[in-house]
Amino acid sequence: MTHSDMDRIIHENEKLKNENNRLKQQIKKLEFKLKMAQENSVSENTYKLKNENTKINNIKDFDKGQNLSFHQEIKDELNDEEQESMSIVSFLARSDKRVQILKSISETAKIPSAISKEIGDSSHHVSKYLTSLKEKELVICLNEEDKRFRFYRITAKGKYYLEIIENNQF
């Protein structure tokens, strides 16, 4: 390999690094815009909460001895967004540990072992809970490429549902 070939490779490598840095900056800007949009949508969707809560309470108050067609009528009234919302509320209400994890990372990003110590559960369990919370888009991993020492943070959607659970608005 000649000296000019090495210079050309170094130059191309520098160009790729610069392009990579530029793309990382674009990703950061897009993530920030997404975060802001999610936070704005939370405040815009707050008014829907009362209507959702009324319907959720109707289902919660449903007496098991009542006619199932009544239950189906209520369910048919709910649109897909409301059904997803109730699904997430139910998902969180079924597990105090999920709620504790959301509370733990509501102020600052943390690694699973730190969350584990804080809530008094094993790191293995916390990692499983984080995976399920991530699937529901309630938390985000900030450094997914790392195999260890992954930082997790609550999303705007996660804050929205945590507030619902904490205020017993379901």
C-alpha positions, 0 to 999 in steps of 0.5 A, a space after each residue: 500500500 502506497 503512502 497516497 493510498 493511506 492518505 486517501 483512506 485516512 481522508 475517507 475515514 475522516 469524512 465518514 467520522 464527520 458524517 457520523 457526527 452530523 447524523 448523531 446530531 440530527 438524531 439528537 435533534 429529532 429525539 428532542 423534537 419527539 420528546 417535546 411533541 410527546 410532552 405536548 400531546 400529554 397536556 393536550 390529551 389530559 382532557 380526555 382523561 375524565 371521559 376515559 376514567 368514566 368509561 373505565 369506572 363503568 367497566 370496573 363497577 361492572 357487576 359479574 352477575 350482570 348481562 355480558 351484552 352490557 359489558 360488550 356495549 361499553 367495550 364497543 363504545 371505546 375506540 382503539 386509543 381508549 382501549 390501548 390507554 386502559 390496557 396500559 393503566 391495567 398493565 401498571 395497576 397489576 404490578 406495584 414494581 412497574 410503578 416503583 420503577 417508573 417512579 425511580 426513573 421519573 427524575 433521572 436516568 438510572 441503570 437497572 442495578 441502581 433501580 434494583 437497590 432502590 425498589 428492593 428487587 433483583 436486577 434480573 427482575 428489574 431488567 424484565 420489568 424494564 423490557 416490558 415497560 419499554 415495549 409499551 413505550 413507557 421507558 426508553 433506553 438511552 444507550 441501547 448499543 451498550 451490553 452493560 450499564 444501560 441507562 433507562 429514562 421514563 418517557 412523556 407517555 410513561 409520566 402521563 400514565 404514572 400520574 394516572 396511577 399515582 392519582 388513582 384516576 382509574 
